[in-house]
């Protein structure tokens, strides 16, 4: 089935109109207003440099219920050995997203976090709608973190994470789950399946079930 192209001023289709791969629409603007429109409907942008914006809502959806996060025995032992490390929230959003855009990833030649994406999510953060968790080592150096979108209805939409040292991004995810009740998060949207998230307790649920959390 052909992709549905949308204009800058055209609203996004329903996520239930996505094709079999999860693509809802292609094209249109990428700015703060569009991102808020997308995330409140369970849609997110994901595309490569040089491509038009591609809007996704896959079925099934990868999610993590904060109380179900899995911390292995080995990771717990590692955490005890690195108890001097600390995790903060919204202390270095710009640095976190820039690291997510530039830190090399195994099996990935380029980043999907384009300059337009950087500008849009930094603007979301300034408006209080995007959140970062930062991991600092014993010397006070930023060694990992994650960022995502707080759609303010109990769903935290995780976007990307990075590690400069082993397990740093896992610490950020653990802290996100630990503090989820404090911030009203019932569900962390991980979007698509990865073995990493599955090992941490992520699970696939039907898109229709996921959308019920968005209200």
C-alpha positions in Angstrom: 0.0 0.0 0.0 1.4 3.5 -0.9 2.5 5.8 1.9 0.2 8.5 2.9 1.9 11.8 2.3 0.8 14.8 4.4 1.4 18.5 4.0 2.8 20.8 6.7 -0.6 22.0 7.8 -2.4 18.7 7.5 -3.2 16.7 10.7 -1.7 13.3 11.2 -3.9 10.3 10.5 -5.1 8.0 13.2 -2.4 5.6 14.4 -4.9 2.8 13.6 -4.4 3.8 9.9 -0.8 2.7 10.0 0.4 0.2 7.4 1.7 -3.3 8.2 5.1 -1.9 9.0 3.7 0.7 11.4 4.1 3.8 9.1 1.2 6.2 9.7 2.3 9.0 7.3 5.2 10.5 5.5 6.2 14.2 5.2 5.0 17.3 6.8 6.7 19.6 9.3 8.8 18.6 12.3 8.3 21.2 15.1 7.1 21.3 18.6 3.5 21.5 17.8 3.7 18.5 15.5 5.6 16.5 18.0 3.0 17.2 20.7 0.2 16.2 18.3 2.1 13.0 17.4 3.0 11.8 20.9 -0.4 12.4 22.4 -1.7 10.0 19.7 0.9 7.3 20.1 2.9 8.3 17.0 6.6 9.1 16.8 9.0 10.3 14.1 11.9 8.0 12.9 13.8 8.5 9.7 17.3 8.7 8.3 19.2 11.8 7.2 18.1 13.0 3.8 14.6 11.3 4.1 11.3 13.1 4.6 9.8 12.7 8.1 8.3 9.3 8.6 5.7 8.9 11.3 5.3 5.6 13.1 2.9 3.7 15.3 3.9 0.0 15.3 1.7 -2.9 16.3 2.6 -4.5 18.6 4.3 -1.9 20.8 7.3 -2.4 23.0 6.6 -1.0 26.5 8.1 -1.3 30.0 6.0 -1.2 33.1 8.2 0.5 35.7 7.4 -2.0 38.4 8.4 -4.8 36.1 12.0 -3.7 35.4 14.4 -6.6 35.6 17.8 -6.0 37.3 20.0 -9.0 37.0 22.1 -10.3 39.9 25.2 -9.4 37.9 24.0 -5.8 37.4 23.1 -5.5 41.0 26.6 -6.5 42.0 28.0 -4.0 39.5 25.8 -1.3 40.9 27.1 -1.9 44.4 30.7 -1.6 43.1 29.8 1.7 41.4 27.7 3.2 44.2 29.6 6.5 43.8 27.9 7.1 40.5 24.8 9.2 40.6 21.8 9.8 38.3 20.1 13.2 37.9 17.1 14.4 36.0 17.0 17.4 33.6 20.5 18.6 34.6 22.0 18.3 31.1 19.3 17.7 28.5 21.2 19.2 25.6 24.4 17.2 26.3 22.4 14.0 26.6 20.6 14.3 23.3 23.8 15.4 21.5 25.6 12.3 22.8 22.6 10.2 21.7 23.1 11.7 18.2 26.8 11.2 18.0 27.9 8.2 20.1 28.6 5.3 17.7 26.2 2.3 17.9 26.9 -1.3 16.9 25.4 -2.1 13.5 24.3 1.5 12.9 26.1 3.6 10.3 24.3 6.9 10.9 22.0 8.6 13.4 18.3 9.2 13.0 18.7 12.2 15.3 19.1 14.9 12.6 19.8 18.6 13.2 16.0 19.3 12.8 15.3 16.6 15.4 17.8 18.2 17.8 16.3 21.6 17.5 12.7 20.3 17.9 13.4 18.2 21.0 15.5 20.9 22.6 12.5 23.2 22.2 10.3 20.5 23.7 12.6 20.4 26.7 12.5 24.2 27.1 8.7 23.9 27.2 8.9 21.2 29.9 7.7 18.4 27.6 11.0 16.5 27.1 13.0 15.0 29.9 16.5 13.7 30.4 18.2 11.4 32.9 22.0 11.8 33.3 24.5 9.4 34.7 27.7 10.8 36.3 30.7 8.7 37.3 32.7 9.0 40.5 34.7 11.9 38.9 31.6 13.8 38.0 31.8 13.1 34.3 28.7 12.5 32.1 29.0 8.8 31.1 25.4 7.9 30.1 21.8 8.9 29.9 18.5 8.9 28.1 15.9 11.3 27.0 12.2 11.1 26.2 8.9 12.9 25.9 6.6 13.4 28.8 3.1 13.5 27.3 1.7 14.2 30.7 -0.9 11.4 30.9 1.1 8.8 32.6 3.2 7.7 29.6 6.9 8.5 29.2 7.9 8.1 25.6 11.5 6.9 25.6 13.5 8.2 22.6 17.2 7.3 22.9 20.0 6.5 25.3 23.8 6.4 25.3 26.6 4.9 27.3 30.3 6.0 27.4 31.0 3.4 30.0 29.4 0.0 30.5 25.9 -0.1 32.1 25.6 3.7 32.3 22.4 3.8 30.2 21.0 0.9 32.3 21.4 3.1 35.4 19.4 5.9 33.7 16.6 3.5 32.9 16.6 2.0 36.4 16.3 5.5 37.9 13.5 6.4 35.4 11.6 3.4 36.6 12.4 4.0 40.3 11.1 7.5 40.2 8.2 6.8 37.8 5.5 7.0 40.6 6.9 10.3 41.7 6.4 11.7 38.2 3.1 9.9 37.5 4.5 7.5 34.9 2.4 4.3 34.6 4.1 3.2 31.4 7.4 3.7 29.5 6.9 3.6 25.8 9.9 1.9 24.3 8.3 1.9 20.8 10.0 -1.0 19.0 11.5 -4.3 20.2 15.1 -4.6 21.1 16.9 -7.5 22.9 18.3 -4.9 25.3 14.9 -3.7 26.4 13.5 -7.2 26.6 16.3 -8.2 29.0 15.4 -5.2 31.2 11.8 -6.3 31.4 10.3 -4.7 28.3 7.3 -6.5 26.6 5.2 -6.3 23.5 1.5 -5.3 23.8 -1.1 -4.7 21.1 -1.2 -1.2 19.8 -4.9 -0.8 20.8 -4.0 -1.7 24.4 -1.1 0.8 24.3 -3.4 3.6 23.0 -5.8 3.1 26.0 -3.0 4.4 28.2 -3.0 7.7 26.3 -6.6 8.3 27.1 
